[in-house]
């Protein structure tokens, strides 16, 4: 268990997304068919989720709706930007986890929030190393690639 001090919601979102096994598998398959920029899309997904929570900062007041809203938001992004459909159980679990973290963070339950975030292994997108079957595409990867969602 990794220690978290002054953890932000962005850090929490990154931990959840980078430990999402179904997404990792899907991204690996996408890279292997010649779409190396998909890792940049995952990075942008993390940022967009953080922006979603900031834009909907009162959502934690509606506990019956928060997981549904997150699940719908993720479903749209995965379908439209990644062309993948996550397994229902996986998506529900991720949505519930993100919803819980958002509730804890928004209601200033910082100790509980940091403890929950610490329960996830430290992981980052730099740990997601995949080889494409199309090596010519790998030359096109740029740190300056930007993706806009919605």
C-alpha positions as CSV (number, residue, x, y, z in Angstrom):
1,X,0.0,0.0,0.0
2,X,1.4,3.3,-1.1
3,X,1.3,6.4,1.1
4,X,-0.6,9.4,-0.2
5,X,0.0,12.9,1.2
6,X,-2.0,15.9,0.0
7,X,-3.7,13.7,-2.7
8,X,-5.7,15.4,-5.3
9,X,-8.8,14.1,-7.1
10,X,-6.7,14.0,-10.3
11,X,-4.2,11.6,-8.6
12,X,-7.1,9.5,-7.4
13,X,-8.6,9.3,-10.9
14,X,-5.3,8.4,-12.4
15,X,-4.8,5.6,-9.9
16,X,-8.2,4.1,-10.7
17,X,-7.9,4.4,-14.4
18,X,-4.4,3.1,-14.7
19,X,-5.3,0.1,-12.6
20,X,-8.4,-0.7,-14.7
21,X,-7.5,-4.0,-16.1
22,X,-10.2,-4.2,-18.8
23,X,-9.1,-0.8,-20.2
24,X,-5.4,-1.9,-20.2
25,X,-6.3,-5.0,-22.2
26,X,-8.4,-3.0,-24.7
27,X,-5.7,-0.3,-25.1
28,X,-3.1,-3.1,-25.7
29,X,-5.2,-4.5,-28.5
30,X,-5.8,-1.1,-30.0
31,X,-2.0,-0.4,-30.0
32,X,-1.3,-3.7,-31.6
33,X,-3.5,-3.0,-34.5
34,X,-1.6,0.2,-35.3
35,X,-3.1,3.0,-33.2
36,X,-0.2,4.1,-31.0
37,X,-1.8,7.4,-30.0
38,X,-4.4,5.6,-27.8
39,X,-2.2,6.1,-24.7
40,X,-2.5,9.8,-25.2
41,X,-6.3,9.3,-25.3
42,X,-6.1,7.5,-21.9
43,X,-4.1,10.4,-20.5
44,X,-6.8,12.8,-21.8
45,X,-9.5,10.6,-20.4
46,X,-8.0,11.0,-16.9
47,X,-7.9,14.8,-17.4
48,X,-11.4,14.9,-18.7
49,X,-12.7,12.9,-15.7
50,X,-11.0,15.3,-13.4
51,X,-12.7,18.2,-15.3
52,X,-16.0,16.4,-15.1
53,X,-15.8,16.2,-11.4
54,X,-14.8,19.9,-11.1
55,X,-17.7,20.9,-13.3
56,X,-20.2,18.8,-11.4
57,X,-18.8,19.5,-7.9
58,X,-22.3,19.3,-6.3
59,X,-22.9,15.8,-7.7
60,X,-21.8,14.2,-4.5
61,X,-25.0,15.5,-2.9
62,X,-26.9,13.0,-5.0
63,X,-25.5,9.6,-4.0
64,X,-28.1,7.7,-6.0
65,X,-27.1,9.4,-9.2
66,X,-23.4,9.8,-9.0
67,X,-22.3,6.3,-10.1
68,X,-24.9,6.4,-12.9
69,X,-23.6,9.8,-14.2
70,X,-20.0,8.6,-14.1
71,X,-20.9,5.3,-15.9
72,X,-22.8,7.2,-18.6
73,X,-19.9,9.6,-19.1
74,X,-17.3,6.8,-19.3
75,X,-19.5,4.8,-21.6
76,X,-19.8,7.7,-24.0
77,X,-16.1,8.4,-24.0
78,X,-15.1,4.8,-24.4
79,X,-17.5,4.3,-27.3
80,X,-16.9,7.5,-29.1
81,X,-13.1,8.0,-28.5
82,X,-11.8,4.5,-28.2
83,X,-14.4,2.6,-30.1
84,X,-14.7,0.0,-27.3
85,X,-17.5,-1.2,-25.1
86,X,-16.4,-2.0,-21.5
87,X,-17.9,-5.0,-19.8
88,X,-20.8,-3.9,-17.7
89,X,-19.4,-5.3,-14.4
90,X,-16.1,-3.6,-15.0
91,X,-17.6,-0.3,-15.8
92,X,-20.0,-0.4,-12.9
93,X,-17.1,-1.2,-10.5
94,X,-14.9,1.7,-11.9
95,X,-17.9,4.1,-11.7
96,X,-18.7,3.1,-8.1
97,X,-15.0,3.5,-7.1
98,X,-14.7,6.9,-8.7
99,X,-18.1,7.9,-7.2
100,X,-16.9,6.9,-3.7
101,X,-13.6,8.8,-4.1
102,X,-15.5,11.9,-5.4
103,X,-17.9,11.8,-2.5
104,X,-15.1,11.5,0.1
105,X,-13.1,14.2,-1.5
106,X,-16.0,16.6,-2.0
107,X,-17.3,16.1,1.5
108,X,-13.8,16.8,2.9
109,X,-13.4,13.4,4.4
110,X,-9.7,13.6,3.5
111,X,-8.3,10.9,5.7
112,X,-10.8,8.4,4.3
113,X,-10.1,9.6,0.8
114,X,-6.3,9.3,1.1
115,X,-6.7,5.9,2.7
116,X,-8.8,4.7,-0.2
117,X,-6.5,6.1,-2.8
118,X,-3.5,4.5,-1.0
119,X,-5.2,1.1,-1.4
120,X,-4.6,1.2,-5.1
121,X,-1.1,0.2,-6.4
122,X,0.9,3.1,-7.7
123,X,0.5,2.9,-11.5
124,X,0.9,5.4,-14.3
125,X,0.5,5.3,-18.1
126,X,4.3,5.1,-18.4
127,X,3.9,1.5,-17.0
128,X,1.6,0.7,-20.0
129,X,4.3,-0.5,-22.5
130,X,2.9,-2.0,-25.6
131,X,4.4,-3.0,-28.9
132,X,2.6,-2.3,-32.1
133,X,2.6,-4.9,-34.9
134,X,3.0,-1.8,-37.1
135,X,6.4,-0.4,-36.2
136,X,6.1,2.4,-38.8
137,X,3.3,4.0,-36.8
138,X,5.5,4.2,-33.7
139,X,7.6,6.8,-35.4
140,X,4.5,9.0,-35.5
141,X,4.1,9.2,-31.7
142,X,4.5,12.7,-30.4
143,X,4.3,14.2,-27.0
144,X,2.5,17.1,-28.5
145,X,-0.6,15.1,-29.7
146,X,-3.8,16.5,-28.2
147,X,-7.2,15.0,-28.2
148,X,-10.4,16.8,-27.4
149,X,-13.3,14.9,-25.9
150,X,-16.8,16.4,-26.3
